[in-house]
Amino acid sequence: MLPKRQILHVDMDAFFASVEQRDNPALRGKPVLVGGLGGRSVVCAASYEARPFGVHSAMPMAEARRRCPQAVVVEPHRGRYEEVSASVFSIFRRYTPLVEGLSLDEAFLDVSCSQSLFGSGAEIALRLRADIYEDTGLTASAGVATTKFAAKIASDMNKPNGVTLVPEAVAEFLSTLPIRRMWGVGPKQEPRFLALGLRTFSDLQTADPRLLIRALGPEGLRYQELARGIDGREVIADAASKSIGAERTYEEDLRGRESIAAEVLLHAERVSRRLLEQDLAATHVVVKLKYADFSLLTRRRTLREPVSDTGSIYASCIESLGQMPLEGKRVRLVGVSVSGLAPWVRSRSLFPDHAREKRERLEQALLAAGKKTGARITRATLLGRP
Ligand SMILES: [Mg+2]
């Protein structure tokens, strides 16, 4: 007999803010906002003490500080969050290899086949939360369900530091939820649903499918299935889906190919450093631009073999940039990311690219030297490249 399908969604509580409070006792018990102070900065995380003031992550920092002027603003320490995240994810992997990370602090785990070893999904959720607390001093919340969708919704229901078990009757459990809790329904889409008389999941469960298709397109049926607790999506283990990226929103829009290329180079360098630190190489390179009108454009290139050095990542980005409209455009965000990750091996090909291998070795040496001296490695020489 197949084991009962059990999916966990585990989400750290106010992750970045909690790490800051853990590392700095002076911040404990206080409203803390993690994020920059620049005019366009957004809140990356808000501690639970800040939330009663209506502050939440992704809110513009200026607005958050208006609502909660007594909050302490802390610059993000991304490296530290990544370290803690790595410990948390290694705890997840004690219980199942099927871990799909959604961000540094959030993952789906398929523990269906782990139950004979570790107990039911709910027991596993309790155990791994205890492990996380013991190893990191931080709390997490979890949802336990037979589907990803229900598990994700459930993890949010008893935050912070709670576990929510979704009963077999998923549809009934979901029925009273307001429609804005539906996956993909943000504040922007909510009025469309309300206009159709869809205020709760129950309304969506019983709505006429023809009405849904007419008003929402084919997605309308997908929403109805989810509301009824039907979700066949599998948990996809990380290595295949993982990506490493760097991006930045600028105080002032960028104009012109050269200034954008210069930012791409900085990102390529950061991405390369993180690949090398983890002994990884990547096959896909993605450039992302957000224009002043907030439209997004991405270009993805697949390389002949995995790379990890700044030069190769940068060269791929420059080729992509060549196909992206830049003349007369204002760009507010530039991002570079890589995926298709595999362990870095020295010679991957019958006809190895010796020049690239040399660059990779050089970067690894620079990285090691930088670590010793704490110096930042810059790569001004690459700026002259096309
Ligand atoms: Mg979280």
Residues whose N, C-alpha, C, O or C-beta is under 5 A from the ligand:
A	BS01	MG	D11 M12 D13 A14 F15 D105
